[in-house]
Amino acid sequence: MTLRGDARLLRRMIRNLLENARRHGAPPVTLTVRGNRLFVCDGGIGVPEADRERVFGPFYRGARGSGLGLSIVRQIARRHGGDVRCEGNCFVVSLRVT
């Protein structure tokens, strides 16, 4: 299985997810790859269900701050034929592979 894409953007996507988990979650922060999916999880309480889609909006102001990091993650994932979703205390990126 091969992932084709812009290495700089993919690194930025992973860095943004890890930094987000470190800043807004709790240890431990884990990164797991299963097939074409990347899971970044932390030991925190997670994102409330009502906010799980809204956190991807630019400058979304949740209880834990605001920024562009997750919006950029979504843009990069979509540019590579995939998407990202929030599952509580995990962010799951699915990418197109060949």
N, CA, C and O atoms as CSV, one atom per row, in Angstrom:
chain,resi,resn,atom,element,x,y,z
A,1,MET,N,N,0.858,-1.166,0.000
A,1,MET,CA,C,0.000,0.000,0.000
A,1,MET,C,C,0.906,1.232,0.000
A,1,MET,O,O,1.868,1.300,0.765
A,2,THR,N,N,0.597,2.200,-0.856
A,2,THR,CA,C,1.400,3.404,-0.986
A,2,THR,C,C,0.504,4.626,-0.869
A,2,THR,O,O,-0.579,4.679,-1.454
A,3,LEU,N,N,0.965,5.598,-0.113
A,3,LEU,CA,C,0.282,6.883,0.002
A,3,LEU,C,C,1.052,7.880,-0.840
A,3,LEU,O,O,2.238,8.114,-0.607
A,4,ARG,N,N,0.390,8.462,-1.808
A,4,ARG,CA,C,1.025,9.474,-2.639
A,4,ARG,C,C,0.479,10.830,-2.222
A,4,ARG,O,O,-0.728,11.018,-2.074
A,5,GLY,N,N,1.395,11.765,-2.038
A,5,GLY,CA,C,0.947,13.093,-1.656
A,5,GLY,C,C,2.115,14.015,-1.388
A,5,GLY,O,O,3.274,13.664,-1.613
A,6,ASP,N,N,1.801,15.161,-0.918
A,6,ASP,CA,C,2.778,16.193,-0.599
A,6,ASP,C,C,3.322,15.910,0.807
A,6,ASP,O,O,2.616,16.089,1.800
A,7,ALA,N,N,4.563,15.475,0.881
A,7,ALA,CA,C,5.163,15.081,2.162
A,7,ALA,C,C,5.144,16.236,3.167
A,7,ALA,O,O,4.910,16.016,4.355
A,8,ARG,N,N,5.385,17.446,2.707
A,8,ARG,CA,C,5.388,18.610,3.611
A,8,ARG,C,C,4.014,18.809,4.237
A,8,ARG,O,O,3.906,19.051,5.439
A,9,LEU,N,N,2.968,18.707,3.429
A,9,LEU,CA,C,1.611,18.879,3.953
A,9,LEU,C,C,1.220,17.743,4.889
A,9,LEU,O,O,0.592,17.972,5.922
A,10,LEU,N,N,1.589,16.530,4.528
A,10,LEU,CA,C,1.248,15.383,5.383
A,10,LEU,C,C,1.962,15.482,6.733
A,10,LEU,O,O,1.377,15.149,7.764
A,11,ARG,N,N,3.216,15.934,6.736
A,11,ARG,CA,C,3.925,16.156,8.008
A,11,ARG,C,C,3.217,17.214,8.837
A,11,ARG,O,O,3.072,17.070,10.051
A,12,ARG,N,N,2.777,18.276,8.178
A,12,ARG,CA,C,2.076,19.349,8.892
A,12,ARG,C,C,0.773,18.835,9.497
A,12,ARG,O,O,0.432,19.180,10.628
A,13,MET,N,N,0.055,18.020,8.754
A,13,MET,CA,C,-1.199,17.456,9.249
A,13,MET,C,C,-0.949,16.644,10.527
A,13,MET,O,O,-1.660,16.803,11.519
A,14,ILE,N,N,0.060,15.780,10.491
A,14,ILE,CA,C,0.373,14.946,11.657
A,14,ILE,C,C,0.842,15.817,12.825
A,14,ILE,O,O,0.417,15.617,13.963
A,15,ARG,N,N,1.715,16.779,12.540
A,15,ARG,CA,C,2.194,17.681,13.593
A,15,ARG,C,C,1.037,18.438,14.246
A,15,ARG,O,O,0.983,18.556,15.470
A,16,ASN,N,N,0.103,18.955,13.425
A,16,ASN,CA,C,-1.042,19.683,13.976
A,16,ASN,C,C,-1.873,18.785,14.894
A,16,ASN,O,O,-2.303,19.219,15.963
A,17,LEU,N,N,-2.099,17.541,14.482
A,17,LEU,CA,C,-2.881,16.622,15.312
A,17,LEU,C,C,-2.175,16.319,16.627
A,17,LEU,O,O,-2.806,16.312,17.685
A,18,LEU,N,N,-0.877,16.071,16.567
A,18,LEU,CA,C,-0.121,15.767,17.791
A,18,LEU,C,C,-0.056,16.974,18.717
A,18,LEU,O,O,-0.213,16.831,19.929
A,19,GLU,N,N,0.174,18.158,18.163
A,19,GLU,CA,C,0.212,19.368,18.995
A,19,GLU,C,C,-1.147,19.654,19.618
A,19,GLU,O,O,-1.225,20.074,20.772
A,20,ASN,N,N,-2.206,19.431,18.871
A,20,ASN,CA,C,-3.555,19.633,19.396
A,20,ASN,C,C,-3.812,18.693,20.571
A,20,ASN,O,O,-4.359,19.109,21.592
A,21,ALA,N,N,-3.421,17.431,20.430
A,21,ALA,CA,C,-3.609,16.460,21.510
A,21,ALA,C,C,-2.791,16.848,22.733
A,21,ALA,O,O,-3.268,16.733,23.862
A,22,ARG,N,N,-1.567,17.305,22.516
A,22,ARG,CA,C,-0.703,17.694,23.636
A,22,ARG,C,C,-1.245,18.921,24.358
A,22,ARG,O,O,-1.236,18.973,25.587
A,23,ARG,N,N,-1.716,19.904,23.603
A,23,ARG,CA,C,-2.206,21.157,24.204
A,23,ARG,C,C,-3.554,21.008,24.897
A,23,ARG,O,O,-3.777,21.558,25.976
A,24,HIS,N,N,-4.444,20.259,24.264
A,24,HIS,CA,C,-5.830,20.254,24.724
A,24,HIS,C,C,-6.275,18.940,25.342
A,24,HIS,O,O,-7.365,18.860,25.908
A,25,GLY,N,N,-5.459,17.925,25.243
A,25,GLY,CA,C,-5.798,16.625,25.813
A,25,GLY,C,C,-4.995,16.371,27.075
A,25,GLY,O,O,-4.618,17.295,27.796
A,26,ALA,N,N,-4.749,15.118,27.317
A,26,ALA,CA,C,-3.966,14.696,28.481
A,26,ALA,C,C,-3.134,13.487,28.059
A,26,ALA,O,O,-3.509,12.764,27.136
A,27,PRO,N,N,-2.012,13.269,28.730
A,27,PRO,CA,C,-1.194,12.091,28.408
A,27,PRO,C,C,-1.968,10.811,28.685
A,27,PRO,O,O,-2.854,10.806,29.539
A,28,PRO,N,N,-1.665,9.756,28.004
A,28,PRO,CA,C,-0.678,9.660,26.935
A,28,PRO,C,C,-1.270,10.067,25.595
A,28,PRO,O,O,-2.471,9.920,25.365
A,29,VAL,N,N,-0.422,10.577,24.714
A,29,VAL,CA,C,-0.801,10.868,23.332
A,29,VAL,C,C,-0.242,9.734,22.475
A,29,VAL,O,O,0.943,9.413,22.551
A,30,THR,N,N,-1.104,9.135,21.662
A,30,THR,CA,C,-0.665,8.025,20.810
A,30,THR,C,C,-0.985,8.314,19.353
A,30,THR,O,O,-1.960,8.996,19.036
A,31,LEU,N,N,-0.154,7.785,18.481
A,31,LEU,CA,C,-0.376,7.840,17.048
A,31,LEU,C,C,-0.321,6.402,16.554
A,31,LEU,O,O,0.672,5.704,16.763
A,32,THR,N,N,-1.389,5.964,15.900
A,32,THR,CA,C,-1.477,4.590,15.407
A,32,THR,C,C,-1.893,4.622,13.946
A,32,THR,O,O,-2.750,5.415,13.555
A,33,VAL,N,N,-1.288,3.762,13.142
A,33,VAL,CA,C,-1.663,3.635,11.739
A,33,VAL,C,C,-2.222,2.239,11.529
A,33,VAL,O,O,-1.579,1.244,11.864
A,34,ARG,N,N,-3.430,2.173,10.968
A,34,ARG,CA,C,-4.069,0.902,10.619
A,34,ARG,C,C,-4.598,1.029,9.199
A,34,ARG,O,O,-5.574,1.736,8.947
A,35,GLY,N,N,-3.951,0.343,8.284
A,35,GLY,CA,C,-4.372,0.433,6.882
A,35,GLY,C,C,-4.218,1.852,6.381
A,35,GLY,O,O,-3.130,2.423,6.460
A,36,ASN,N,N,-5.288,2.426,5.867
A,36,ASN,CA,C,-5.241,3.792,5.346
A,36,ASN,C,C,-5.730,4.815,6.374
A,36,ASN,O,O,-6.045,5.952,6.025
A,37,ARG,N,N,-5.789,4.405,7.639
A,37,ARG,CA,C,-6.276,5.316,8.684
A,37,ARG,C,C,-5.184,5.618,9.700
A,37,ARG,O,O,-4.394,4.754,10.079
A,38,LEU,N,N,-5.172,6.878,10.126
A,38,LEU,CA,C,-4.244,7.368,11.131
A,38,LEU,C,C,-5.066,7.809,12.335
A,38,LEU,O,O,-5.998,8.601,12.194
A,39,PHE,N,N,-4.727,7.303,13.512
A,39,PHE,CA,C,-5.443,7.632,14.742
A,39,PHE,C,C,-4.510,8.419,15.657
A,39,PHE,O,O,-3.425,7.945,15.991
A,40,VAL,N,N,-4.922,9.609,16.060
A,40,VAL,CA,C,-4.195,10.366,17.076
A,40,VAL,C,C,-5.148,10.503,18.248
A,40,VAL,O,O,-6.198,11.138,18.145
A,41,CYS,N,N,-4.763,9.893,19.369
A,41,CYS,CA,C,-5.619,9.849,20.553
A,41,CYS,C,C,-4.857,10.382,21.757
A,41,CYS,O,O,-3.627,10.377,21.786
A,42,ASP,N,N,-5.604,10.835,22.737
A,42,ASP,CA,C,-4.983,11.252,23.989
A,42,ASP,C,C,-5.821,10.719,25.146
A,42,ASP,O,O,-6.897,10.155,24.944
A,43,GLY,N,N,-5.317,10.904,26.342
A,43,GLY,CA,C,-5.986,10.392,27.526
A,43,GLY,C,C,-6.966,11.359,28.157
A,43,GLY,O,O,-7.405,11.143,29.287
A,44,GLY,N,N,-7.319,12.422,27.447
A,44,GLY,CA,C,-8.234,13.430,27.979
A,44,GLY,C,C,-9.689,13.021,27.881
A,44,GLY,O,O,-10.020,11.900,27.496
A,45,ILE,N,N,-10.549,13.963,28.242
A,45,ILE,CA,C,-11.996,13.702,28.261
A,45,ILE,C,C,-12.614,13.697,26.875
A,45,ILE,O,O,-13.728,13.206,26.692
A,46,GLY,N,N,-11.898,14.239,25.897
A,46,GLY,CA,C,-12.399,14.232,24.528
A,46,GLY,C,C,-13.266,15.432,24.216
A,46,GLY,O,O,-13.557,16.258,25.081
A,47,VAL,N,N,-13.671,15.510,22.966
A,47,VAL,CA,C,-14.510,16.597,22.464
A,47,VAL,C,C,-15.960,16.189,22.645
A,47,VAL,O,O,-16.349,15.087,22.258
A,48,PRO,N,N,-16.778,17.081,23.238
A,48,PRO,CA,C,-18.201,16.754,23.378
A,48,PRO,C,C,-18.826,16.449,22.011
A,48,PRO,O,O,-18.462,17.054,21.002
A,49,GLU,N,N,-19.751,15.523,21.997
A,49,GLU,CA,C,-20.364,15.094,20.744
A,49,GLU,C,C,-20.927,16.257,19.932
A,49,GLU,O,O,-20.824,16.253,18.705
A,50,ALA,N,N,-21.514,17.241,20.585
A,50,ALA,CA,C,-22.112,18.379,19.883
A,50,ALA,C,C,-21.073,19.221,19.151
A,50,ALA,O,O,-21.423,19.951,18.223
A,51,ASP,N,N,-19.808,19.136,19.546
A,51,ASP,CA,C,-18.748,19.957,18.948
A,51,ASP,C,C,-17.856,19.200,17.978
A,51,ASP,O,O,-16.943,19.798,17.409
A,52,ARG,N,N,-18.078,17.934,17.771
A,52,ARG,CA,C,-17.144,17.102,17.010
A,52,ARG,C,C,-17.013,17.484,15.546
A,52,ARG,O,O,-15.982,17.192,14.941
A,53,GLU,N,N,-17.979,18.105,14.969
A,53,GLU,CA,C,-17.856,18.600,13.600
A,53,GLU,C,C,-17.398,20.059,13.609
A,53,GLU,O,O,-16.627,20.476,12.744
A,54,ARG,N,N,-17.862,20.815,14.568
A,54,ARG,CA,C,-17.537,22.244,14.615
A,54,ARG,C,C,-16.064,22.524,14.884
A,54,ARG,O,O,-15.575,23.591,14.514
A,55,VAL,N,N,-15.338,21.594,15.520
A,55,VAL,CA,C,-13.926,21.847,15.836
A,55,VAL,C,C,-13.079,22.017,14.575
A,55,VAL,O,O,-11.958,22.520,14.651
A,56,PHE,N,N,-13.599,21.604,13.417
A,56,PHE,CA,C,-12.846,21.723,12.174
A,56,PHE,C,C,-13.047,23.072,11.489
A,56,PHE,O,O,-12.415,23.345,10.468
A,57,GLY,N,N,-13.911,23.912,12.032
A,57,GLY,CA,C,-14.112,25.247,11.474
A,57,GLY,C,C,-12.959,26.159,11.851
A,57,GLY,O,O,-12.438,26.077,12.963
A,58,PRO,N,N,-12.554,27.038,10.920
A,58,PRO,CA,C,-11.470,27.950,11.258
A,58,PRO,C,C,-11.861,28.865,12.414
A,58,PRO,O,O,-12.957,29.425,12.435
A,59,PHE,N,N,-10.971,29.005,13.351
A,59,PHE,CA,C,-11.134,29.867,14.529
A,59,PHE,C,C,-12.313,29.472,15.410
A,59,PHE,O,O,-12.850,30.308,16.136
A,60,TYR,N,N,-12.720,28.200,15.351
A,60,TYR,CA,C,-13.774,27.719,16.236
A,60,TYR,C,C,-13.363,27.995,17.675
A,60,TYR,O,O,-12.244,27.671,18.072
A,61,ARG,N,N,-14.241,28.580,18.447
A,61,ARG,CA,C,-13.945,28.912,19.835
A,61,ARG,C,C,-14.680,27.939,20.744
A,61,ARG,O,O,-15.860,28.115,21.049
A,62,GLY,N,N,-13.974,26.935,21.158
A,62,GLY,CA,C,-14.520,25.981,22.108
A,62,GLY,C,C,-14.044,26.324,23.496
A,62,GLY,O,O,-13.395,27.349,23.706
A,63,ALA,N,N,-14.365,25.473,24.434
A,63,ALA,CA,C,-13.976,25.698,25.819
A,63,ALA,C,C,-12.458,25.710,25.976
A,63,ALA,O,O,-11.930,26.279,26.931
A,64,ARG,N,N,-11.765,25.079,25.033
A,64,ARG,CA,C,-10.312,24.959,25.165
A,64,ARG,C,C,-9.533,25.822,24.186
A,64,ARG,O,O,-8.366,25.533,23.922
A,65,GLY,N,N,-10.139,26.875,23.638
A,65,GLY,CA,C,-9.381,27.765,22.772
A,65,GLY,C,C,-9.897,27.797,21.362
A,65,GLY,O,O,-10.971,27.280,21.054
A,66,SER,N,N,-9.104,28.421,20.503
A,66,SER,CA,C,-9.485,28.534,19.098
A,66,SER,C,C,-8.223,28.507,18.245
A,66,SER,O,O,-7.115,28.712,18.742
A,67,GLY,N,N,-8.406,28.254,16.968
A,67,GLY,CA,C,-7.253,28.236,16.082
A,67,GLY,C,C,-7.588,27.682,14.724
A,67,GLY,O,O,-8.750,27.476,14.376
A,68,LEU,N,N,-6.539,27.445,13.966
A,68,LEU,CA,C,-6.676,26.942,12.606
A,68,LEU,C,C,-6.205,25.503,12.458
A,68,LEU,O,O,-6.440,24.896,11.413
A,69,GLY,N,N,-5.556,24.940,13.456
A,69,GLY,CA,C,-4.905,23.637,13.340
A,69,GLY,C,C,-5.780,22.538,12.785
A,69,GLY,O,O,-5.379,21.852,11.845
A,70,LEU,N,N,-6.958,22.350,13.335
A,70,LEU,CA,C,-7.821,21.256,12.881
A,70,LEU,C,C,-8.460,21.559,11.531
A,70,LEU,O,O,-8.730,20.645,10.753
A,71,SER,N,N,-8.702,22.829,11.253
A,71,SER,CA,C,-9.211,23.205,9.936
A,71,SER,C,C,-8.182,22.870,8.861
A,71,SER,O,O,-8.534,22.381,7.787
A,72,ILE,N,N,-6.916,23.133,9.152
A,72,ILE,CA,C,-5.836,22.813,8.220
A,72,ILE,C,C,-5.713,21.303,8.050
A,72,ILE,O,O,-5.492,20.820,6.940
A,73,VAL,N,N,-5.855,20.554,9.144
A,73,VAL,CA,C,-5.817,19.089,9.069
A,73,VAL,C,C,-6.871,18.589,8.088
A,73,VAL,O,O,-6.583,17.741,7.244
A,74,ARG,N,N,-8.078,19.105,8.196
A,74,ARG,CA,C,-9.154,18.667,7.299
A,74,ARG,C,C,-8.835,19.024,5.849
A,74,ARG,O,O,-9.036,18.204,4.953
A,75,GLN,N,N,-8.345,20.226,5.612
A,75,GLN,CA,C,-8.011,20.643,4.243
A,75,GLN,C,C,-6.945,19.736,3.636
A,75,GLN,O,O,-7.045,19.348,2.472
A,76,ILE,N,N,-5.938,19.403,4.414
A,76,ILE,CA,C,-4.863,18.536,3.910
A,76,ILE,C,C,-5.393,17.126,3.628
A,76,ILE,O,O,-5.092,16.536,2.591
A,77,ALA,N,N,-6.177,16.603,4.555
A,77,ALA,CA,C,-6.734,15.261,4.350
A,77,ALA,C,C,-7.593,15.223,3.085
A,77,ALA,O,O,-7.478,14.293,2.288
A,78,ARG,N,N,-8.431,16.202,2.902
A,78,ARG,CA,C,-9.296,16.235,1.718
A,78,ARG,C,C,-8.491,16.419,0.436
A,78,ARG,O,O,-8.837,15.859,-0.604
A,79,ARG,N,N,-7.430,17.194,0.509
A,79,ARG,CA,C,-6.571,17.373,-0.672
A,79,ARG,C,C,-5.936,16.050,-1.086
A,79,ARG,O,O,-5.582,15.865,-2.250
A,80,HIS,N,N,-5.796,15.143,-0.142
A,80,HIS,CA,C,-5.202,13.835,-0.424
A,80,HIS,C,C,-6.264,12.741,-0.574
A,80,HIS,O,O,-5.969,11.558,-0.400
A,81,GLY,N,N,-7.493,13.138,-0.895
A,81,GLY,CA,C,-8.550,12.179,-1.183
A,81,GLY,C,C,-9.171,11.537,0.043
A,81,GLY,O,O,-9.823,10.499,-0.067
A,82,GLY,N,N,-8.980,12.134,1.203
A,82,GLY,CA,C,-9.510,11.557,2.435
A,82,GLY,C,C,-10.322,12.551,3.230
A,82,GLY,O,O,-10.870,13.510,2.686
A,83,ASP,N,N,-10.392,12.310,4.520
A,83,ASP,CA,C,-11.116,13.198,5.430
A,83,ASP,C,C,-10.654,12.904,6.852
A,83,ASP,O,O,-9.861,11.991,7.083
A,84,VAL,N,N,-11.151,13.675,7.785
A,84,VAL,CA,C,-10.837,13.493,9.198
A,84,VAL,C,C,-12.125,13.630,9.994
A,84,VAL,O,O,-13.014,14.405,9.642
A,85,ARG,N,N,-12.207,12.864,11.071
A,85,ARG,CA,C,-13.364,12.973,11.962
A,85,ARG,C,C,-12.876,12.879,13.398
A,85,ARG,O,O,-11.790,12.373,13.680
A,86,CYS,N,N,-13.700,13.376,14.279
A,86,CYS,CA,C,-13.397,13.327,15.704
A,86,CYS,C,C,-14.267,12.251,16.341
A,86,CYS,O,O,-15.477,12.190,16.122
A,87,GLU,N,N,-13.619,11.408,17.133
A,87,GLU,CA,C,-14.330,10.359,17.873
A,87,GLU,C,C,-13.984,10.498,19.354
A,87,GLU,O,O,-13.268,9.668,19.914
A,88,GLY,N,N,-14.495,11.543,19.972
A,88,GLY,CA,C,-14.232,11.764,21.392
A,88,GLY,C,C,-12.826,12.256,21.635
A,88,GLY,O,O,-12.514,13.416,21.364
A,89,ASN,N,N,-11.965,11.376,22.148
A,89,ASN,CA,C,-10.582,11.784,22.413
A,89,ASN,C,C,-9.625,11.291,21.324
A,89,ASN,O,O,-8.414,11.246,21.540
A,90,CYS,N,N,-10.156,10.925,20.166
A,90,CYS,CA,C,-9.341,10.491,19.025
A,90,CYS,C,C,-9.748,11.266,17.774
A,90,CYS,O,O,-10.923,11.562,17.553
A,91,PHE,N,N,-8.747,11.582,16.971
A,91,PHE,CA,C,-8.982,12.115,15.638
A,91,PHE,C,C,-8.541,11.038,14.666
A,91,PHE,O,O,-7.441,10.497,14.780
A,92,VAL,N,N,-9.401,10.730,13.712
A,92,VAL,CA,C,-9.167,9.643,12.773
A,92,VAL,C,C,-9.089,10.241,11.372
A,92,VAL,O,O,-10.048,10.839,10.885
A,93,VAL,N,N,-7.940,10.072,10.735
A,93,VAL,CA,C,-7.725,10.555,9.367
A,93,VAL,C,C,-7.765,9.337,8.454
A,93,VAL,O,O,-7.050,8.361,8.682
A,94,SER,N,N,-8.593,9.394,7.430
A,94,SER,CA,C,-8.636,8.367,6.383
A,94,SER,C,C,-8.071,8.983,5.121
A,94,SER,O,O,-8.494,10.062,4.707
A,95,LEU,N,N,-7.112,8.299,4.505
A,95,LEU,CA,C,-6.478,8.811,3.291
A,95,LEU,C,C,-6.608,7.796,2.168
A,95,LEU,O,O,-6.708,6.592,2.407
A,96,ARG,N,N,-6.607,8.296,0.948
A,96,ARG,CA,C,-6.664,7.435,-0.220
A,96,ARG,C,C,-5.263,6.876,-0.467
A,96,ARG,O,O,-4.282,7.619,-0.491
A,97,VAL,N,N,-5.188,5.598,-0.644
A,97,VAL,CA,C,-3.908,4.948,-0.926
A,97,VAL,C,C,-4.016,4.180,-2.241
A,97,VAL,O,O,-5.111,3.856,-2.699
A,98,THR,N,N,-2.860,3.896,-2.836
A,98,THR,CA,C,-2.848,3.149,-4.097
A,98,THR,C,C,-2.079,1.859,-3.934
A,98,THR,O,O,-1.956,1.089,-4.887
